[in-house]
Amino acid sequence: MNILITGASSGIGKRLAIDYLKTGHVVYCCGRDLRALNQIKERFPNLAIILNFDVCSLDSCAESFTSLKPLDLVILNAGTCEYIDARSFDAALYSRVMRVNVEGTANCLQFLIPQIKEGGSLALMGSSSSFLPLPKAEAYGASKAAIYYLAQTLRISLKPAKICVSYIAPGFVETPLTDRNDFPMPMRVDVYYASAQIQKGLEKGNWLIHFPKNFTWLLKAIGVLPARLQHFLIAKALA
Ligand SMILES: NC(=O)c1ccc[n+]([C@@H]2O[C@H](COP(=O)([O-])OP(=O)(O)OC[C@H]3O[C@@H](n4cnc5c(N)ncnc54)[C@H](OP(=O)(O)O)[C@@H]3O)[C@@H](O)[C@H]2O)c1
């Protein structure tokens, strides 16, 4: 297969890239950290293709995506996380998170959707935080809720083009992104587990790929409760 993964220089995206390369697929590995991307290229010189750019720049996306082979699978995984202190709301922080997670995804979609083969797949990296309103995640959770909506609509609108769209909603995964967190992260899994779950879900063409299930089902269950009860339980759990 020809696969393109954004955010392939670190964490979940890097593990996915390496796992697909190990099984003989051609992988376009995207990111800003050229040193990290080159390390992947050194291990898989014949299969890894490095695309070094910032997803926030539409011009860089246009330039980077000019000479791709037709794609079987696109995983738009690049993302960032910063937390908000609601009492001193930081609009610049909010904008930074939205810019990478939402606009960065849209920038990639503009050039990549036309390059996905009929029968191919597109996966958008969301988060299980999109299932519930979680304090401190006012920016991050909202960005992933936007991706959830985007993925749902694309799942419907790209069906006639025979492109299968999936939404990936992990719980906590051990990566540089979560290593920065200073709060308990229940049921945190490693990138090997995350990569295996994502690959399995994509192979089956699943709409929603969420894991670890004991954590994500709990969030989903709370998510269907009446808002007042939901908010009460969340406030209690985080107190
Ligand atoms: N870890 C978790 O618990 C968890 C849970 C749910 C969802 N997720 C999502 O999974 C995705 C990957 O996160 P991770 O945990 O693997 O974090 P990570 O190790 O920090 O990786 C983030 C990746 O995104 C890329 N990236 C960030 N900003 C970019 C930009 N402006 N342009 C291009 N690439 C950019 C980074 O590449 P460069 O630095 O090279 O640009 C890096 O490869 C994110 O979308 C995150 O929201 C993570």
Ligand as a Chemical Component Dictionary entry (heavy atoms), coordinates in Angstrom:
data_LIG
# 
_chem_comp.id                   LIG 
_chem_comp.type                 NON-POLYMER 
_chem_comp.pdbx_formal_charge   0 
_chem_comp.three_letter_code    LIG 
# 
loop_
_chem_comp_atom.comp_id 
_chem_comp_atom.atom_id 
_chem_comp_atom.alt_atom_id 
_chem_comp_atom.type_symbol 
_chem_comp_atom.charge 
_chem_comp_atom.model_Cartn_x 
_chem_comp_atom.model_Cartn_y 
_chem_comp_atom.model_Cartn_z 
_chem_comp_atom.pdbx_ordinal 
LIG N1  N1  N 0  -0.959 10.626 23.429 1  
LIG C1  C1  C 0  -2.244 10.589 23.735 2  
LIG O1  O1  O 0  -2.637 10.216 24.861 3  
LIG C2  C2  C 0  -3.285 10.955 22.720 4  
LIG C3  C3  C 0  -4.624 10.687 23.024 5  
LIG C4  C4  C 0  -5.614 11.038 22.115 6  
LIG C5  C5  C 0  -5.250 11.613 20.915 7  
LIG N2  N2  N 1  -3.940 11.873 20.636 8  
LIG C6  C6  C 0  -3.626 12.516 19.366 9  
LIG O2  O2  O 0  -2.670 11.734 18.658 10 
LIG C7  C7  C 0  -1.924 12.589 17.800 11 
LIG C8  C8  C 0  -0.450 12.312 17.990 12 
LIG O3  O3  O 0  -0.109 12.660 19.315 13 
LIG P1  P1  P 0  1.096  11.998 20.122 14 
LIG O4  O4  O 0  0.587  11.694 21.466 15 
LIG O5  O5  O -1 1.729  10.947 19.327 16 
LIG O6  O6  O 0  2.017  13.304 20.302 17 
LIG P2  P2  P 0  3.503  13.662 19.862 18 
LIG O7  O7  O 0  4.429  12.568 20.194 19 
LIG O8  O8  O 0  3.735  15.020 20.421 20 
LIG O9  O9  O 0  3.384  13.758 18.263 21 
LIG C9  C9  C 0  2.749  14.832 17.639 22 
LIG C10 C10 C 0  3.091  14.787 16.170 23 
LIG O10 O10 O 0  2.398  15.831 15.492 24 
LIG C11 C11 C 0  3.320  16.558 14.703 25 
LIG N3  N3  N 0  2.974  17.965 14.620 26 
LIG C12 C12 C 0  2.599  18.793 15.627 27 
LIG N4  N4  N 0  2.417  20.035 15.168 28 
LIG C13 C13 C 0  2.672  20.003 13.838 29 
LIG C14 C14 C 0  2.667  20.967 12.809 30 
LIG N5  N5  N 0  2.348  22.258 13.048 31 
LIG N6  N6  N 0  2.998  20.584 11.549 32 
LIG C15 C15 C 0  3.333  19.311 11.291 33 
LIG N7  N7  N 0  3.350  18.331 12.225 34 
LIG C16 C16 C 0  3.032  18.681 13.483 35 
LIG C17 C17 C 0  4.660  16.399 15.420 36 
LIG O11 O11 O 0  5.698  16.503 14.470 37 
LIG P3  P3  P 0  6.840  17.626 14.443 38 
LIG O12 O12 O 0  7.132  18.021 15.832 39 
LIG O13 O13 O 0  7.947  16.934 13.705 40 
LIG O14 O14 O 0  6.220  18.696 13.649 41 
LIG C18 C18 C 0  4.590  14.980 15.943 42 
LIG O15 O15 O 0  5.031  14.070 14.975 43 
LIG C19 C19 C 0  -2.348 14.028 18.121 44 
LIG O16 O16 O 0  -3.300 14.456 17.191 45 
LIG C20 C20 C 0  -2.985 13.888 19.499 46 
LIG O17 O17 O 0  -3.942 14.884 19.745 47 
LIG C21 C21 C 0  -2.937 11.562 21.512 48 
# 
loop_
_chem_comp_bond.comp_id 
_chem_comp_bond.atom_id_1 
_chem_comp_bond.atom_id_2 
_chem_comp_bond.value_order 
_chem_comp_bond.pdbx_ordinal 
LIG N1  C1  SING 1  
LIG C1  O1  DOUB 2  
LIG C1  C2  SING 3  
LIG C2  C3  SING 4  
LIG C2  C21 DOUB 5  
LIG C3  C4  DOUB 6  
LIG C4  C5  SING 7  
LIG C5  N2  DOUB 8  
LIG N2  C6  SING 9  
LIG N2  C21 SING 10 
LIG C6  O2  SING 11 
LIG C6  C20 SING 12 
LIG O2  C7  SING 13 
LIG C7  C8  SING 14 
LIG C7  C19 SING 15 
LIG C8  O3  SING 16 
LIG O3  P1  SING 17 
LIG P1  O4  DOUB 18 
LIG P1  O5  SING 19 
LIG P1  O6  SING 20 
LIG O6  P2  SING 21 
LIG P2  O7  DOUB 22 
LIG P2  O8  SING 23 
LIG P2  O9  SING 24 
LIG O9  C9  SING 25 
LIG C9  C10 SING 26 
LIG C10 O10 SING 27 
LIG C10 C18 SING 28 
LIG O10 C11 SING 29 
LIG C11 N3  SING 30 
LIG C11 C17 SING 31 
LIG N3  C12 SING 32 
LIG N3  C16 SING 33 
LIG C12 N4  DOUB 34 
LIG N4  C13 SING 35 
LIG C13 C14 SING 36 
LIG C13 C16 DOUB 37 
LIG C14 N5  SING 38 
LIG C14 N6  DOUB 39 
LIG N6  C15 SING 40 
LIG C15 N7  DOUB 41 
LIG N7  C16 SING 42 
LIG C17 O11 SING 43 
LIG C17 C18 SING 44 
LIG O11 P3  SING 45 
LIG P3  O12 DOUB 46 
LIG P3  O13 SING 47 
LIG P3  O14 SING 48 
LIG C18 O15 SING 49 
LIG C19 O16 SING 50 
LIG C19 C20 SING 51 
LIG C20 O17 SING 52 
# 
